[in-house]
Amino acid sequence: MAKHLFENLDAHAMMPMPTALISCADREPGTSNIITLGWVGSLSSVPPMVGIGVKPNCYSHDLIQSAGEFVVNLPSEQLLEATDMCGVTTGAEVDKWALTGLTPSQASKLSKTPLIEECPVNLECVTRQVLSLGSHTLFLAEVVAIHADEAVLDGRGKLDIGKVRPINYFSFQYWPLGAELIGTYGMAAKKAKERIAEGGVSRKPMGSAG
């Protein structure tokens, strides 16, 4: 199959990206702001780490940097309008809580930044490292607490993505995440072992995955 070579490089090609509402402490004690981000991702399991990319000219950039903490709130499809509204307005001019009707809720580990009550999943984060990458600043943060609505959990107490119904972002568009399960991690393990046993594919003794 022929490949198209793009002349203009764009990290949006890494698709899809989770859409998150980042709550952050405002400059006045006891106040806070919300910014919508698509540059959000999990980076480590132990300790649990996430990264968010924020443009330096955004009002929330300096808030996150000075507070040293933030909350990654994952909105469901029902919060699409509020999510977009937090992305096209600035906290320097409007109170986004009042604008969207979203509700701040007390965090369990953070001292300055609230959760967004209406979001089904909330990750409290403490910044551990800050990197300037060019158009965006990368905030690397440790997840110190996770909250989830009981309504989005399965029978084992795990998050059910079909119940969360998160929003995905791609090239200035919002997309739903299909809830149809197509496989599970490790499903190819038996077939991989069979092919390795047949020979011709192993380069070294098997160790850890990856």
N, C-alpha and C positions, 0 to 999 in steps of 0.2 A: 504494500500500500504506500502510495506517495506521501511524503511529509511536506507540510508547508513551513517554511522558515520565516518567522516573524521578524520584521525589521525593527520594530519598537518593542523592547523588552518590558514585560509587565508581570509583576508577581501575582496578579489576579489569576494567572494560569493555574496556580495551586488552588484547585476548587474541590468541593465548596469550602467556604470559611464560615465558622459559627458567628452568628450575630449576637453581640453581648451588650448589655447596658452596664457601664462601669459607673458605680457611685463613688464619689470622692469628697473629701472634706473641703469645705469652702474656707475663705480667708477669715470670715467672722466665726468665732467660737459657737458651736452648736448648729451651724448651717452646713449645707452640702449641695453638691451638684451631680448631674448625670450626663455622661457622654456615651453615644453609640459608637461601637468599634467593630470592625471586621477583622482586624489584625489581632487575633486572640488564639492562643494554643497551649496545650499541655506540653511540658518539656522534660519532666522528670517524675519518677514514681517515688523514690526515696532519696531526699525528702520530696514531698509533692510540690512541684514547681510549675508555674504558668508564666507566660510572657504576653504582654500587650504592647502594641505599637501605637504611639500617639504623636501626632504632628506637633512640633514645638510651638507653633503659633496658635494652637487651641487653648482656650481658657482653662480647660481641665489639666493641661500638661503641667503647669507650675503647681497646681493644687496637689496633684498626685506626687510630684517630686518633693514638695515641701512636707507633706503629711507623712510620707513613707509608708502609706497603706492605701488600699482600695478594695472594693468588692466587685467581683465578676458576677453579675446577675444574668441568668440565661432566660430570656423571655420566650413565651409560647406564641403560637400564631395569633392568638386572641389579642396580643399586645403589639401587633404589627404597627398600627397607627401611632401609638405612643413611642414605639421604638424609633420610627422614622422621624418623628417630631423632635426627639432628643438629639437626632443627628443633624438636623437642618437649622437648629437654633443654638444660640450661645448663652451660657450661664452668666456671661458678663452683662447681658441685657435683660434676661427673663429668669424667673423662678420656674425651673422645669417641673418641679413637683406640682406646683399650682397649675401650670399649663397643661400637664398630661393627666392629672388626677392620681398619679402614682403615690404610694404611701411609704414613707421612710419607717424602717423598723430597726430596733436596737440590735446591734451585732453582739456576739458572745465573747469575742476575743479582741476586737478592735475598739479603740477608745474614742475615735473621732468620726468614723464613717459608718453610715447606716446601710442596712440591706434594703432592697426594694421588695416590699411585702407581696406584691402581685406576681413576681417572678417565681416560677416553681422550683428553681435551683439557684442557690447563692453560695459563692466561694469567698470567704474572707481571706485577704492576701496581705502579706507584709513584704515590702520591697527589700530585696537583698542586693541587687546590682542594677545599675543604670548604664546603658550603652547608647551612644549616639551613632545611628546607622546612616544618616543622610536626611532623607525626607521625614523620617520618623525616629523617635526615641524609643528604645526597647526597655521596658521595665520588667526585670526578672524578679518574680516574687514567690515566696513560699506560701502555700495554702495552709492556713492555721485552723480553719473550721469550715465545714460544709453543711449547708442546710437544704432540705428538700421537703416539699409538701408531701404528706402521706398519700395523697391522691395520685401521685405519679410514681409510686413504688409498686413493684410486683410482689408476689407472694413470699419471696425470699428477702424482702427488704432492700432490693436493688433498684436502681433507676430503670424505669421502663420508657424507652425512647418514644414508643408509640403513644404514651400518655403525656410525656413532656411536650411533644410536638414543637421542637425548637425551630428557629428561623435560620436559614442559611443565606449567605450573601455572596453574590458573584457579579462583578462588573456593573455596579450600581443597580443591581436587581436583587429582590428578595425571593427566595425559593423555599418551599416546604421540603421536609426530609421524608422520603418515602418510608413507611413503617413496615414494609414487607421484609422479613428476615431472609437473607439469601445464603447465609453460612455462618459458621462459628470458628473462632480461632482454634487452630490445631486440627481442623477437619481433614487436611491433606497429609497429616503426619504418617498415617499408615501407608499411603501411596508413595510418599517420599522414601520411606524405609525400604519398600519393595524395589523401587528403582535403584536405590543405592546398592541394595543386595545383588541386583542384577549386574552391577559394575558399570564403569564408564562415566560416572558422574561425580564420584567422590574425589576431592582434592586433598583432604586431610581428615584425621580422626574427628568424629562428631563431638562437638562440645556444646557451648551455649548457642541458642538460636541467634540468627543474624549473621 
